[in-house]
């Protein structure tokens, strides 16, 4: 079994990737712990977070059962730092062939952002393990379902506008997983944990 196939199985199993944009590495780590306590084990720490690579490295050490990745990877330098920190996966809001190629060289799955059919196919052909459908709020679950018709071989993870209430619609439309940011990761660690628990229940219901 290839590393890409293994990653996609893991991504499908966790179902939800929490997108963390924090004011500091410590805040990102606290949010990560709260999410895992609440049952959300997909963690994406974005490079808009100060010292993001440090937060990723610490989360990898402290959260052994989680899948910890780097988000908002825009530059090769960020990609290298994330890989060196042990990121399990890399995410960008756009498609950059050079970034994808370097991720493939480093052996780390890359989720490239795309929206239109042309962008989705281009991202996948460039080597993206999965395509981040972004922003999901601009199109909705019916759009993803329509894409899945002619492109069933391309794994899609919608991000943007996904919450505990519509998560089931996205999963039913064919999403391999969903990315959730502000609807999940905001407030105190206790608040984040509480929402994570509700999201975990919603995911279980969606899969029932």
Buried (B, 14 or more C-beta within 10 A) or exposed (E): EEEBEEBBEBBBEBBBBBBBBBEEBBBBBBBBBBBBBBBBBBBBBBBEBBBBBBBBBBBBEEBEEBBBBBBBBBBEEBBBBBBEBBBBBBBBBBBBBEBBEBBBEBEBBBBBBBBEEEBBBBBBEBBBBBBBBBBBEEBBBEBBBBBBEEBEEBBBBBBBBBBBEBBBBBBEBBBBBBBBBEBBBEEEBEEBBBBBBBBBEBBEEBEE
